[in-house]
């Protein structure tokens, strides 16, 4: 089965959504990121890197990304432990017909930079994938760019998009539903 990560925009959306859905289960227990422009280097094992993304964040968009209307996860396990600058997580959540088990470690300072290592296991497999391993290195760059609104993501060679706005687009919802079958 072809990888859903061959198209850079698909990879970007999947990495943002995967992180968002994983974070949504325990968002209340995570430190908030500092408002402003964040550079995110994402690497998903077995997928090409889309290059560094830049995301404009404020307190509301952090919450919005973690709590999409109609996207509240159905979780049977949510374990978050914080010790100093290290957060470990374990979640077991249902997304449609798939159970997603996420184990991750976040290290660093949410006001200047942090790294996350996550493994997501899918049962039954999601689009032929049993497991996804993702690493993100993130650093705060400063205030958001002029004209950029919170939630906007700038992709190299692809321009700007806003996942929260994309989730509201009926065409995007239909595309995501087709990919789940």
C-alpha positions in Angstrom: 0.0 0.0 0.0 1.4 3.4 -0.9 2.6 5.6 2.0 0.2 8.5 2.9 3.3 10.6 3.5 4.5 10.9 -0.1 3.0 14.3 -0.6 4.7 17.0 1.5 1.4 18.8 2.4 -0.1 15.4 3.5 3.0 14.8 5.6 2.7 18.3 7.2 -1.0 17.9 7.9 -0.6 14.4 9.2 2.3 15.4 11.5 0.4 18.4 12.8 -2.8 16.4 13.3 -1.1 13.4 14.8 0.6 15.6 17.3 -2.5 17.6 18.0 -4.7 14.5 18.5 -2.1 12.9 20.7 -1.7 16.1 22.7 -5.5 16.6 23.0 -5.8 13.8 25.4 -3.6 15.4 28.0 -3.5 19.1 27.0 -4.5 20.3 30.4 -1.4 18.7 31.9 1.2 20.0 29.4 3.0 23.2 29.8 1.8 25.9 27.3 4.1 27.1 24.5 5.2 30.7 24.6 3.2 32.8 22.1 5.0 33.7 18.9 6.6 32.0 15.9 7.9 28.4 16.4 10.1 26.5 14.0 9.3 22.8 13.9 11.6 20.2 12.3 9.6 16.9 12.0 11.0 13.5 11.0 8.7 10.6 10.6 10.5 7.3 10.3 10.2 6.1 6.7 8.9 9.4 5.3 10.7 12.3 3.6 11.2 15.4 5.8 9.1 18.3 4.7 11.7 20.7 5.9 11.3 23.2 8.8 7.8 24.4 9.3 7.0 27.7 11.1 3.9 27.9 13.2 2.3 31.0 14.8 1.1 30.1 18.2 -0.9 31.8 21.0 -2.7 30.4 24.0 -6.0 30.1 22.1 -4.5 28.3 19.1 -2.6 25.9 21.3 -6.0 25.0 22.9 -7.7 25.1 19.5 -5.2 22.7 18.0 -5.6 20.4 21.0 -9.4 20.6 21.2 -10.9 20.6 17.8 -14.7 20.6 17.8 -15.9 17.1 17.1 -12.4 15.8 17.5 -12.5 15.1 21.2 -10.7 11.8 21.7 -12.2 8.7 23.3 -9.4 7.7 25.6 -9.2 4.7 28.0 -5.7 5.6 29.3 -4.1 9.0 29.8 -0.9 9.1 31.8 1.2 12.2 32.0 4.2 12.6 34.2 6.3 15.8 34.5 9.7 15.9 36.2 11.6 19.1 35.7 12.0 19.7 31.9 10.9 16.2 31.0 7.3 15.1 30.3 6.4 11.4 29.6 3.1 10.4 28.2 1.1 7.3 27.5 -2.4 7.4 26.0 -4.7 4.8 24.5 -7.5 6.5 22.4 -10.0 5.5 19.8 -10.1 7.4 16.5 -13.1 6.1 14.5 -12.4 2.3 14.3 -8.7 2.4 15.2 -7.2 2.3 18.7 -4.1 4.6 18.8 -1.6 3.9 21.6 0.9 6.8 22.0 4.0 6.8 24.0 6.2 9.9 24.1 8.8 11.9 25.8 9.1 15.7 25.6 12.2 17.4 26.9 13.1 21.1 27.0 11.6 24.4 27.8 8.2 25.3 26.3 9.2 29.0 26.2 12.3 28.6 24.1 12.6 25.1 22.6 11.9 21.4 23.2 12.1 18.0 21.5 9.5 15.3 21.3 9.9 11.6 20.5 6.6 9.8 19.9 5.6 6.4 18.9 2.0 5.8 17.8 0.7 2.2 17.3 -2.5 1.6 15.4 -4.8 -1.4 15.9 -6.1 -2.3 13.5 -3.5 -0.7 11.2 -4.3 2.8 9.9 -3.9 3.0 6.1 -1.7 -0.1 6.3 0.5 1.3 9.1 0.9 -0.5 12.4 3.2 2.1 13.9 4.5 5.6 13.3 7.6 7.0 15.0 7.9 10.8 14.9 10.6 13.2 16.3 10.1 16.9 16.4 12.7 19.5 17.4 11.0 22.9 18.1 12.4 26.3 18.9 10.9 29.7 19.5 12.0 32.3 16.9 10.2 35.5 18.2 7.0 37.2 17.4 4.8 35.9 14.6 5.5 37.3 11.1 3.6 40.3 10.0 0.2 39.3 8.5 0.5 35.8 10.1 -2.4 34.8 12.3 -2.3 32.3 15.2 -2.6 28.8 13.9 -0.9 29.6 10.6 1.8 27.2 9.4 4.4 28.2 6.8 5.7 25.3 4.8 8.9 25.5 2.8 8.1 25.9 -0.9 4.4 25.5 -0.2 3.2 28.7 1.4 0.9 29.1 4.4 -2.1 27.0 5.6 -4.1 26.9 8.8 -5.1 23.4 10.0 -8.0 24.7 12.1 -9.5 26.4 9.0 -8.8 23.3 6.9 -10.7 21.1 9.3 -13.8 23.3 8.7 -13.6 22.9 4.9 -16.1 20.2 3.7 -13.7 19.2 0.9 -10.9 18.5 3.4 -13.2 16.5 5.7 -14.3 14.4 2.7 -10.7 13.8 1.7 -9.8 12.7 5.3 -12.8 10.4 5.4 -11.7 8.8 2.1 -8.2 8.2 3.5 -9.6 6.4 6.5 -11.3 3.8 4.4 
